């Protein structure tokens, strides 16, 4: 688990609800999507934690490379 999640406190990350895409952003960089995604916890719903991830096309699917998890 990333240190930012440990430092954030005693929380449990949960699967992202559809509404998470209302506040998340993505930018195309020619060969990948660079995405900032608000993370959700069981305790508080949308949290202050953000996932910074790059998404690449990879064969018939996608490859995800996590850059950071942090509180901006």
N, C-alpha and C positions, 0 to 999 in steps of 0.2 A: 504494500500500500504506500502511495507517495507520502512523504513527510508532511506535506501541507494538510493532508486529510488527518493524519495523526495529531498534528498541532492544532487543528481546528476544534478538536474536542471529541467527546464520546458520541459519535454519530454513525449511522448506518446509511451508506449510499443506496439508493433505490433506482430501478429502471426509470428512464426518462419518460415522462408523460408527453403526449402530443403537444401540449401547450409550451413545453420547453423550447420549441422551435420559434415561438413568438418573440423570444428575447435573445436567441442565439444568432450569430453572424457567420458568414463564410465569404471568402474571397478566392477567386480563381487566379492561380499564379502560373498559368501556361502548361504545367504538368501535374498540378495537384490543387486540391481545395485546402485552404488554411481556414480552420474553423475554431471559433470560441463558443463553447457550449456551457450554459449554466447547469450546474449539477444540483440534484435534489437529494434530500435526506429524509429518512423515515420520521425524524423528530421535528423538522421544520418546513417540509415542502421544499420550495426553491431556496437554496442556500446562497451564501456569498462565494462559494467555491466555483471556479471556472476551469473547464478542461480546454487546453490549447492542443489541438490535434490536426495533423495533416492527413489527408485522404487521397490515396493514389488509386487509379484504375489498375487492376491486377488480374489479367486473364479475364474470366467471366465475372469476377467479383471486384472487391476493393481491398486495399491494404491500409491499415491505420497505424500511424506513427505518433505516439503521444509525446508532445514536447514538454508541457508543464501542466501541473494541477496547482492552482494558487488562488489566493484571495487578492483581487486587485485593490 
